[in-house]
Amino acid sequence: HKRTSSADMAYEDVKTPSEFPRDRLEIKNQLGEGEFGEVYKAEAWKIAGLPGMTTLVVKTVKGITKDASGAFFKELAVLKLIGTHPNVVSFLGYCTNTEPFYLLLEYVSGGSLQSNLRTSRTQQTYGNLHGGSKSLSSRDLTKFAWDVAKGMTFLSSKKILHRDLATRNVLVAEDKTCKVSDFGFSREGDEYERTTKTRLPIRWMAPESLFHRKYTIKTDVWAFGVLLWEIVTLGATPYPGMSKREVMDGVQQGYKMDKPKHCDDKLYSLMMNCWDADPAGRPEFPKIQQSLDSLMETEN
Ligand code: ACK
């Protein structure tokens, strides 16, 4: 039987995700800890209209209280309808008949964008490659940003907020395509009771999220600006040398990060636009994608 994996997944063949029988899942090794529970690699037999076995990811969802289950199923209903996009981790199905609930997602083999950026670092800088990277060219970095922008344009067209956009939540496929991951169910509010302590992504948050718990597509745009900064610095932690408290105070007072070394002027002006104090002044994702389209054209 044919084996399907992220590398050869035929996106147009993926059917609307539905309740999947647990007995057709074979759970393998644990990949890590997620927002609501553990993350495992698994094999599924005939899922989402795909033939044979598909390697995928199982995210366990624990501790959904009766109160929160309404919000959970509402979100599930939205995600079922989004369809697939090459720059977004595909949602393949779910198991919600008993706890723990499972979310079944496309397996992306190359690890997070953050770890890809960090492992590409070298001490020395060499002429033709991007400053400080031994394995990633400046074109690769622009392509990462472009991929994420395309994924976010798609999600925003479906009215889906990410709420935790950062390079740690972008996965890299074998062919270096970036895929936006961990959207939809991530919540900063208290709609879902979390199993783990709530840790807010302070360094990626827009002022209105930090101080008014407000999340809109424009707060995702702010986070995208920070993600651009992470890409250019090969995975540095934003606001270097500043504590979370100092970041919050700084952001409130309009402090913006400096232009990183080796950063293209156009890219820096794009991040600065994403960090406009006024959400209405920040570009929409399709506009951001356009800016990156032209940057891709000028890269050799
Ligand atoms: O950074 P990582 O290697 O990539 O470790 C984390 C871990 O699971 C906990 O989130 C990995 N992970 C999450 N979603 C996926 C996925 N769709 N495909 C492959 N690995 C994933 C993530």
Residues whose N, C-alpha, C, O or C-beta is under 5 A from the ligand:
A	BS01	ACK	L31 G32 E33 G34 V39 V57 V89 L105 E106 Y107 V108 G111 S112
